Amino acid sequence: MRVVIIGAGQAGAALAAKLRGLGHDGPLTLIGDEAAPPYQRPPLSKAYLMGEMEAERLWLRGPEFWAEQRVEMRLGAPVTGLDTGAQVVRVGGEAVPYDALALTTGAAPRRLPDAMGGGLDGVYTVRTLADVDAMRPEFVAGRRVVIVGGGYIGLEAAAVASKLGLEVTVLEAAPRILQRVASPETAAHIRALHARHGVTVLEGTALDRLRGGPRVTAAVLADGREIAADFVIVGVGVTPNTALAAMAGIDIDNGIATDTYGRTSAAGVWAAGDCASFPWQGGRLRLESVGNAIDQAEVVAANMLGAAVAYEARPWFWSDQYDCKLQIAGLNTGYDRVVTRAGEGGAVSFWYYRGAELLALDAMSDPRAYMVGKRLIEAGKSPDAALVADPATDLKALLR
């Protein structure tokens, strides 16, 4: 069986490695539009941007691994066409045939439109190695950076900039930072953390446009105020890369729509990772996380070989900002109350409940709370909220 994987990120690399690990011995081609081999993305906005990690340490596997596993790597090779009827992928002028195809095309950062100054020099997004390489020279102590978007990517970039001695302003159009993904309690904790490090966070503050030419010089706010900027980072989320699939007539629904096994609407075509949505609690879910990319890709690899294993998502995420490690387990969608548990040395965790059901938790520098909460959520157990809130409660006892 000839297998082709389009997308050489975390999901594509995991899928290729798993196929070989499960005994697939046929031709296996991994196609990526970036010139770099498969690499980790999370350190890009943290250790790599700080200059604490070399590029080679980002690689998921060394070149010798891919050679030993007989994975044909086609890097810096954007796919220009997909014919699911003829089972052919077009890379430039070449037609690459397949018997089974996996789409692990990931997601792309949302950009400001040119009408808002998105095309000015000195305006960056944070997604790829090339993105971060381009912006790293900007991080010089004393310079001024405006970050558009108070989500995790923007806040991580703000933390790095602050640690390197820059003057940092974060603009968030919503009433508070992290509004889409976290509780007011978590947002308040993170906001206070940034305030202690001198970052100015402006919530409920919309950007009208960026001013300058050819290079950005200021951010003009909706209320007419201007904030001087030596450069700007845009962190306003991502969109799944579905154009290739849509062009080939594959169903799209908040990403490339798959069934519970990872199959798309086209025969012989599968999808996994940031680009894919899957059935979840009567609806559809798309997760943007390393954990999901790996787990879903490995299930798809098994199913491509005939396993018929349903994918059961176990969401977990993390974010590093300054000396605070935020660890998240579960999905808080639909929560109606948040229970706060104080940890040791300033650690804290926030537990999301819907009625008596534990949905998720955010743990700030509290790995014990995170591990216990994650195990409880995965086991479908919901401890009494009063016990969780009581610092005298032995968390491990809740697992019994």
C-alpha positions as CSV (number, residue, x, y, z in Angstrom):
1,M,0.0,0.0,0.0
2,R,1.4,3.4,-1.0
3,V,0.7,6.0,1.7
4,V,1.1,9.7,1.2
5,I,0.9,12.2,4.0
6,I,0.3,15.9,3.2
7,G,1.6,18.1,6.0
8,A,4.9,17.5,7.8
9,G,4.0,18.9,11.2
10,Q,3.4,17.2,14.5
11,A,0.5,15.1,13.3
12,G,2.1,14.1,10.0
13,A,5.3,13.1,11.7
14,A,3.4,11.1,14.3
15,L,1.3,9.4,11.7
16,A,4.4,8.4,9.6
17,A,6.3,7.1,12.6
18,K,3.3,5.1,13.9
19,L,2.6,3.5,10.5
20,R,6.2,2.1,10.5
21,G,5.9,1.2,14.1
22,L,2.7,-0.8,13.4
23,G,4.5,-2.7,10.6
24,H,3.5,-0.9,7.4
25,D,6.3,-1.8,5.0
26,G,5.1,-0.2,1.8
27,P,6.1,3.2,0.2
28,L,5.6,6.1,2.6
29,T,5.9,9.7,1.5
30,L,5.7,12.8,3.8
31,I,5.1,16.1,2.0
32,G,5.6,19.5,3.7
33,D,5.5,23.0,2.3
34,E,8.1,24.2,4.8
35,A,11.8,23.5,4.1
36,A,12.5,22.5,7.7
37,P,12.0,18.9,8.8
38,P,9.1,18.2,11.2
39,Y,9.6,20.2,14.3
40,Q,8.0,21.2,17.6
41,R,5.9,24.4,17.5
42,P,5.3,25.2,21.2
43,P,8.9,26.2,22.0
44,L,8.9,28.7,19.0
45,S,7.1,31.4,21.1
46,K,9.0,30.5,24.3
47,A,12.5,29.0,24.5
48,Y,13.4,29.4,20.8
49,L,12.3,33.0,20.7
50,M,14.3,33.7,23.9
51,G,17.4,32.2,22.2
52,E,17.5,29.4,24.7
53,M,17.1,26.6,22.1
54,E,18.9,25.9,18.9
55,A,16.9,25.0,15.8
56,E,18.2,21.5,15.7
57,R,16.6,20.9,19.2
58,L,13.2,21.6,17.7
59,W,13.4,18.7,15.3
60,L,10.9,15.9,16.3
61,R,13.3,13.3,14.9
62,G,16.8,13.4,13.5
63,P,17.4,12.9,9.7
64,E,18.8,9.4,10.4
65,F,15.4,8.3,11.8
66,W,13.5,9.2,8.7
67,A,16.2,7.5,6.6
68,E,16.1,4.3,8.7
69,Q,12.3,4.2,8.5
70,R,12.4,4.7,4.7
71,V,10.1,7.7,4.9
72,E,10.5,9.7,1.7
73,M,10.7,13.4,2.8
74,R,9.5,16.0,0.3
75,L,10.1,19.3,2.1
76,G,9.6,22.8,0.7
77,A,7.2,21.2,-1.7
78,P,3.7,22.8,-1.6
79,V,1.0,20.5,-3.0
80,T,-0.8,22.1,-6.0
81,G,-3.5,19.6,-6.6
82,L,-5.4,16.6,-5.3
83,D,-7.5,14.2,-7.4
84,T,-9.2,11.8,-5.1
85,G,-10.8,9.9,-8.0
86,A,-7.5,9.1,-9.7
87,Q,-5.8,9.0,-6.3
88,V,-3.0,11.4,-7.3
89,V,-1.4,14.2,-5.4
90,R,0.3,16.9,-7.5
91,V,3.5,18.4,-6.3
92,G,4.6,21.1,-8.7
93,G,4.5,19.4,-12.1
94,E,4.8,15.8,-10.7
95,A,1.9,13.4,-10.0
96,V,2.4,11.3,-6.9
97,P,0.1,8.3,-6.7
98,Y,-1.3,6.9,-3.5
99,D,-3.5,4.0,-2.2
100,A,-4.2,5.8,1.1
101,L,-3.8,9.5,1.8
102,A,-3.7,11.4,5.1
103,L,-4.3,15.2,5.3
104,T,-2.4,16.7,8.3
105,T,-2.3,20.2,6.8
106,G,-2.5,22.0,10.2
107,A,-3.7,25.6,10.5
108,A,-2.6,29.1,9.5
109,P,-2.5,32.2,11.6
110,R,-5.1,34.9,11.0
111,R,-3.6,38.1,9.7
112,L,-4.7,41.7,9.7
113,P,-6.0,42.8,6.3
114,D,-3.9,45.2,4.3
115,A,-6.6,47.9,4.9
116,M,-5.7,47.7,8.7
117,G,-2.0,47.8,8.0
118,G,-1.4,44.1,8.1
119,G,1.0,44.3,5.1
120,L,3.4,46.9,6.7
121,D,7.0,45.9,7.4
122,G,7.5,45.0,11.1
123,V,4.2,43.2,11.5
124,Y,4.5,39.5,12.4
125,T,2.6,36.4,13.2
126,V,3.8,33.4,15.3
127,R,3.3,30.0,13.7
128,T,6.3,28.8,11.8
129,L,10.0,28.6,12.3
130,A,10.4,31.2,9.5
131,D,8.0,33.5,11.3
132,V,10.0,33.4,14.5
133,D,13.4,33.7,12.7
134,A,12.1,36.8,11.0
135,M,11.0,38.5,14.2
136,R,13.8,37.5,16.5
137,P,16.1,40.4,15.6
138,E,13.4,42.8,16.7
139,F,13.6,41.7,20.3
140,V,16.1,44.4,21.6
141,A,15.8,45.8,25.1
142,G,14.1,49.2,25.2
143,R,12.1,48.8,22.0
144,R,8.3,49.0,21.9
145,V,6.2,46.1,20.8
146,V,2.4,46.1,20.4
147,I,0.8,42.7,20.6
148,V,-2.7,42.4,19.0
149,G,-4.6,39.6,20.7
150,G,-4.8,38.5,24.4
151,G,-4.8,34.7,23.8
152,Y,-2.1,32.3,24.7
153,I,0.2,33.0,21.7
154,G,0.0,36.7,22.3
155,L,0.6,36.4,26.0
156,E,3.5,34.0,25.6
157,A,5.1,36.5,23.2
158,A,4.5,39.3,25.6
159,A,6.2,37.3,28.4
160,V,9.3,36.8,26.2
161,A,9.4,40.4,25.2
162,S,9.1,41.6,28.8
163,K,11.9,39.3,30.0
164,L,14.1,40.6,27.2
165,G,13.5,44.2,28.4
166,L,11.1,45.5,25.8
167,E,8.2,47.9,26.5
168,V,5.1,45.7,25.9
169,T,1.5,46.6,25.2
170,V,-1.2,43.9,24.7
171,L,-4.4,44.9,22.9
172,E,-7.5,42.7,23.5
173,A,-10.8,43.7,21.8
174,A,-12.9,41.4,24.0
175,P,-13.8,42.5,27.6
176,R,-10.9,40.4,29.0
177,I,-8.0,38.4,27.9
178,L,-8.5,34.6,27.3
179,Q,-12.2,35.2,27.1
180,R,-12.8,32.4,24.6
181,V,-10.8,29.8,26.4
182,A,-10.6,30.4,30.1
183,S,-12.6,31.6,33.1
184,P,-12.5,35.1,34.6
185,E,-10.5,33.7,37.5
186,T,-7.7,32.3,35.2
187,A,-7.7,35.5,33.2
188,A,-7.3,37.6,36.4
189,H,-4.4,35.4,37.5
190,I,-2.6,35.7,34.2
191,R,-3.3,39.5,33.9
192,A,-1.8,40.1,37.4
193,L,1.2,38.0,36.4
194,H,1.8,40.3,33.4
195,A,1.2,43.4,35.4
196,R,3.9,42.4,37.8
197,H,6.3,42.2,34.9
198,G,5.5,45.6,33.6
199,V,3.3,44.6,30.6
200,T,0.4,46.9,29.8
201,V,-2.7,44.9,29.1
202,L,-5.6,46.9,27.5
203,E,-8.8,44.9,27.5
204,G,-12.0,45.9,25.7
205,T,-9.7,47.9,23.4
206,A,-10.1,47.3,19.6
207,L,-7.5,48.1,17.0
208,D,-8.6,50.4,14.2
209,R,-5.5,50.1,12.1
210,L,-1.7,50.1,12.1
211,R,-0.1,53.3,10.9
212,G,3.2,53.7,9.1
213,G,4.9,53.2,5.8
214,P,6.6,51.2,4.7
215,R,7.3,50.2,8.3
216,V,4.8,50.2,11.1
217,T,5.2,53.1,13.6
218,A,2.0,53.0,15.7
219,A,-1.2,51.2,16.5
220,V,-4.3,53.4,16.2
221,L,-7.1,52.3,18.5
222,A,-10.8,52.4,17.8
223,D,-11.2,55.3,20.3
224,G,-8.6,57.4,18.4
225,R,-5.7,56.9,20.8
226,E,-2.3,55.9,19.3
227,I,0.4,53.7,20.7
228,A,3.9,54.0,19.3
229,A,5.3,50.7,18.1
230,D,8.7,49.6,16.8
231,F,7.1,46.3,15.7
232,V,3.8,44.5,16.1
233,I,2.9,40.8,16.7
234,V,-0.6,39.7,15.6
235,G,-1.9,36.8,17.7
236,V,-5.6,36.6,16.9
237,G,-6.0,32.8,16.4
238,V,-5.7,30.4,13.5
239,T,-7.9,28.9,10.8
240,P,-7.6,25.3,9.6
241,N,-5.9,24.7,6.3
242,T,-8.8,23.2,4.3
243,A,-8.3,24.7,0.9
244,L,-6.8,21.7,-0.7
245,A,-9.4,19.4,0.7
246,A,-12.3,21.7,-0.3
247,M,-10.8,22.0,-3.8
248,A,-10.9,18.2,-4.0
249,G,-14.6,18.1,-3.0
250,I,-14.0,16.8,0.5
251,D,-16.6,17.8,3.2
252,I,-15.6,20.7,5.4
253,D,-17.2,21.4,8.7
254,N,-15.0,23.5,11.1
255,G,-12.1,21.9,9.5
256,I,-11.8,18.8,7.3
257,A,-14.7,16.7,8.5
258,T,-13.9,13.1,9.6
259,D,-15.8,10.3,11.1
260,T,-14.8,8.8,14.5
261,Y,-12.1,6.7,12.8
262,G,-10.5,9.7,11.0
263,R,-11.9,9.0,7.5
264,T,-13.0,11.9,5.4
265,S,-15.9,11.9,2.9
266,A,-13.5,10.8,0.1
267,A,-12.6,7.1,-0.2
268,G,-9.1,6.4,0.9
269,V,-8.5,9.8,2.4
270,W,-8.0,10.4,6.2
271,A,-7.3,13.5,8.2
272,A,-5.8,14.4,11.6
273,G,-4.5,17.2,13.7
274,D,-5.3,20.9,13.8
275,C,-7.0,20.7,10.3
276,A,-9.5,18.0,11.3
277,S,-12.8,18.0,13.0
278,F,-14.4,14.9,14.5
279,P,-17.6,13.8,16.2
280,W,-17.8,14.9,19.8
281,Q,-20.8,14.8,22.2
282,G,-23.4,15.1,19.5
283,G,-21.6,17.8,17.6
284,R,-18.1,18.3,16.0
285,L,-14.9,19.4,17.6
286,R,-11.5,20.5,16.3
287,L,-8.6,20.7,18.8
288,E,-5.5,22.8,18.3
289,S,-3.0,21.0,20.5
290,V,0.1,18.9,20.4
291,G,-1.6,16.1,22.4
292,N,-4.5,15.9,20.0
293,A,-2.2,16.0,16.9
294,I,-0.2,13.0,18.2
295,D,-3.1,10.9,19.6
296,Q,-5.4,11.4,16.6
297,A,-2.7,10.8,14.1
298,E,-1.7,7.5,15.8
299,V,-5.3,6.4,15.8
300,V,-5.6,7.2,12.1
301,A,-2.4,5.3,11.4
302,A,-3.8,2.2,13.0
303,N,-7.1,2.6,11.2
304,M,-5.4,3.1,7.8
305,L,-4.0,-0.4,8.5
306,G,-7.5,-1.8,9.3
307,A,-7.8,-1.5,13.1
308,A,-11.2,0.3,13.2
309,V,-10.4,2.1,16.5
310,A,-12.6,5.0,17.4
311,Y,-10.8,8.2,18.4
312,E,-11.5,9.3,22.0
313,A,-10.1,12.7,22.6
314,R,-8.5,13.5,25.9
315,P,-7.9,17.2,25.7
316,W,-4.9,18.7,27.5
317,F,-2.9,21.9,26.8
318,W,-0.2,24.0,28.4
319,S,1.3,27.5,28.3
320,D,4.5,28.8,29.8
321,Q,4.6,32.5,30.8
322,Y,7.5,33.8,33.0
323,D,7.9,31.3,35.8
324,C,4.3,30.2,35.7
325,K,3.4,26.9,34.0
326,L,-0.3,26.8,33.1
327,Q,-1.6,23.3,32.6
328,I,-5.1,22.6,31.3
329,A,-7.0,19.4,31.3
330,G,-10.5,18.8,29.7
331,L,-12.7,21.3,27.9
332,N,-14.6,23.9,29.9
333,T,-17.4,24.4,27.4
334,G,-20.8,24.8,29.2
335,Y,-19.4,25.3,32.7
336,D,-21.6,27.1,35.2
337,R,-19.2,27.6,38.2
338,V,-15.5,27.6,39.0
339,V,-14.0,26.2,42.1
340,T,-10.7,27.7,43.3
341,R,-8.1,25.6,45.1
342,A,-5.1,27.3,46.7
343,G,-1.8,25.4,46.3
344,E,1.5,25.8,47.9
345,G,3.9,28.8,47.3
346,G,1.3,30.8,45.3
347,A,0.2,27.9,43.1
348,V,-3.5,27.8,42.4
349,S,-6.0,25.7,40.3
350,F,-9.4,26.5,39.0
351,W,-11.9,23.6,38.5
352,Y,-14.7,23.9,36.1
353,Y,-18.1,22.3,36.9
354,R,-21.4,22.0,35.2
355,G,-23.7,21.2,38.0
356,A,-22.0,18.3,39.8
357,E,-19.9,17.3,36.8
358,L,-16.2,18.2,36.6
359,L,-15.4,19.3,33.1
360,A,-11.9,20.8,33.2
361,L,-9.3,22.5,35.3
362,D,-6.6,25.2,34.9
363,A,-3.6,24.6,37.1
364,M,-1.1,27.4,37.6
365,S,2.3,26.1,38.8
366,D,0.5,23.2,40.5
367,P,1.4,19.9,38.7
368,R,-0.1,17.8,41.5
369,A,-3.6,19.4,41.0
370,Y,-3.2,19.0,37.2
371,M,-2.3,15.3,37.3
372,V,-5.1,14.5,39.7
373,G,-7.7,16.6,37.8
374,K,-6.6,15.1,34.5
375,R,-7.0,11.5,35.8
376,L,-10.4,12.3,37.3
377,I,-11.7,13.9,34.1
378,E,-10.4,11.0,31.9
379,A,-12.0,8.5,34.3
380,G,-15.3,10.4,34.3
381,K,-15.2,11.0,38.0
382,S,-16.5,14.3,39.6
383,P,-15.4,14.9,43.2
384,D,-17.5,17.1,45.4
385,A,-16.7,20.7,44.8
386,A,-16.4,21.5,48.5
387,L,-13.7,18.8,48.9
388,V,-11.8,20.2,45.9
389,A,-11.9,23.7,47.4
390,D,-10.7,22.6,50.8
391,P,-6.9,22.9,51.0
392,A,-6.9,20.2,53.7
393,T,-8.3,17.6,51.2
394,D,-5.7,15.1,50.0
395,L,-6.1,15.3,46.3
396,K,-4.9,11.8,45.6
397,A,-7.6,10.5,47.9
398,L,-10.2,11.8,45.3
399,L,-8.9,9.2,42.8
400,R,-10.0,6.3,45.0
